């Protein structure tokens, strides 16, 4: 059982308070490259994102849907984030290429769905040359040493994260926020990852300070549920409905 009274351990040299909703401080999107989203990370980019709290929502986005947007907007508010970056994966190592839209198609639909100035749709992993989440986060932390990243994921991914390459390194690299998803929450909280890092769980009432916590630190948010499912959308499209 997680200790509900656990205090957030502050990150060394935390940024000044005031993140999350300070639109005047939000820089433009990262420089484009390669024709879609974010190709190369330019040398001046890290300075633009100094002291910002940024949520990272990774996935195939095959396709992006209202549920992704719903979670992102909730994260901006509940975690006090300045931005959420959608990391549209070139190819999820755990998913089949069959039925996978092209990266360009998935990026275009993600931009259409996001429709918010503080949600950035990126092909970041193409520019970084990474395939696995642990490697992506490692590269981001190197390139943006003064940005406070939070990994965002649904309860379904908390349940299956032990299948990910070097998954424990993710917990030790950045704070993690887990969102409720229909049918997955109970099994996820009883799974290997939740049990192994139980003593590092932050009560959801303290989630707004999660971005400034020293990892490992994670929280489970009991957000309003959204019924959208990429699998259901693909099935409906295949039927022509």
N, C-alpha and C positions, 0 to 999 in steps of 0.2 A: 504494500500500500504506500502511496506517495504521502510524504509528510506535508500536510496542507499549510503548515505555518512556515515553510521554508522561505527565507528571504532571498531576494535577487542579489547575487554578488555583482557589484558594479564592475564594469570593464575598466581596466587601467586607462587613465586619461580620457574619460568619456567626453563626448561633444557637449556643447552648451544645450540647456533645455530649450524647448520651443519647436522641435520638429513635429511634423504631422500637421498639415494644413496651412503651413506658412507659404502660400503660393508665391509671394514675392521672392522667396529664396530658391525656388525650383528652377533649375537650369533647363535649357532646351534638351531635346533627345540627344543621346550619344551620336557622334559623327557617323554618317552612313558609309557603307562601302560594300562592294561586291554586288550591288544592285538590289539588295533586299535587307531591310532591317539594319543590323549593326554588323559591319564586316570587321574592319580593323579598329583597334582602340588607339586613338591618337595620343600623343604624348601629353597634351594639355588637358585631357579629359579627367584625370583623377582630381585635379584642383576644383573642377566644376562640382564635384559630388562630395567634397569635404564636409563632414559633419551631418550629412544627410542619412536618414534611416530609410533603407530600401528593402522591400520585400521581394523575394525571388520566387516566382511561380513557374516551375518547369513542367514540361510535358510535351506530348505529341501534338496536342490541340488538333485532333483529327475527328471532327472539326472543333474549333473554339465555339463556345456556346454561352448562354446567359448565366449558367452556373459559375463559369470562370469569372465573369464580371461581378457576379454577386459576392463571391468569396473575396475578390480583390477590393471591392468597396468596403466590405466589412473589415478587412485587414487594415486598410488605411485608417479607419476610425478606431478600432479596438486596440491596435498596436501602436498608434501614434506615428504612423509611417508618413514619409514625404512622397514616396512613389512606390509603385509595384511594377516590376519588370516581368513580362511574360517571356520566358526562355523557350522559344519554339524549337524543339529538338529536330535536327536533321533526320535522325533515326533512333528511336528508343531501343537500346540493346535487348530489352525484354519483350519487345513486340515484333510481330511478323511484318514484313514489308507488304504482304498481301492486303489490299484494301487501304493502304496508306496513301493519302494525297501527297502531291509534290510539296516540297518546302515552300515554293512560291505560292501555291494555292492556299496552304495552311496559314502562311503569313498574311495574305490578303484578307482571308476571312477573319482572322484574329483582329486585324485592324478595324474591320467593319463592326465586329462585336464589341470591342473595347470601348470606343467612343467616350473617352475620358482623358482630360489633359494630364492626369497623374498616373495613368496606366501606359507603360511603354511596351510596345510589341517589338521583340528583337530576334534576330538569328545569331545571337551572341556566340553560341558554341561553334559556329562556322568560323568566326573571326579568331576565337581562342584556340581552335584546333582540338577541342576536347570532345569526348564522347560520353564520359561518365560523370555523374553529379559531383562526386568527391573531387575529381580533377577540375571541373568547372569552378567550384567554390574556391579551391586552392588558388587558381589563376586570378579570380576576381579579388581575392584578399591581397594578393601580391600587387596587382595593378591599382587597386583602390584602398590603400592601407588606412585611410581615415574615413572610410564610409562604413556605416553600421548596417550590415546585411542580416536579414532574417529569412531563413528558408521556410516557405509556405507549402503545406501539403495536406491532402485530405486524409481522413481516417483510414481509407483503404490502403494508402501508401505507407502509413505507419505500420499497418499489419504486415505488409510485404517487404518493407525496407531491408530486413535481413538478407534478402536475395540480391540486394544491390552490391556492387563492387565496393569494398572498403567502407561499408556503411557506417561503422562506428566512428570513422574519421569525420563524417559529416556532423555528428553530434558534438564532437570536440572542436569543430571549426567555427560553427555559427550557431546562434540561438535558433530554435525551431518552433514554429507555430503549427499546430495540427487542428484541422477544422472538422466538425461533425459532418458525417455523410450518412444518408439513409442506409440502414442495415449493417453498417460496418463498425460503428463506434464501440460497441461492447467487446467485440472480438479483438479490435485493435488495442484497446486498453488492457486486455489480458494477454497480449502477444509478447514475443521475445523482446522487442525493442523497448516497449513501455515498461516491462519488468526490469530489464537491465539498467535503465536509466531512471528508475522510479524516484530515487532520492534527489534527482535533479529537476523534478517537475515543479514548475512555478504555478501557483494558484491563478486561475483565470482572472481573479479580481486584481491581480498585479501585472497583468499581461501588457499594460501600456508601457511598462519599463523594460520589456523583454529585449528590445534592440540594444540596450545598454548593458545587458547582463554578460558576464563572462561565461562562455560555454565550458562544459555542457550545461544547457538550460533549455527547457522546452515547456510548452504549455498546451493544454487541450481546451479549445474554445467551443462553447456550446452555442454556436451561431444558428440563426434560423436556417432551416434546411431548404434546399432548392432541388426540384425534381429533375432538372436537365441532365441528360446523359449522352455522351458522345456516341456510345454504342447504340443507343436507341435511335439517335438522329441518323446514323449511318444505315441502320436497318430500314428506317422509314424512307430514306432516299433511294435505297435499292429497290423498294417496292413502288417507287414513283409517287409516294404520298407526301 
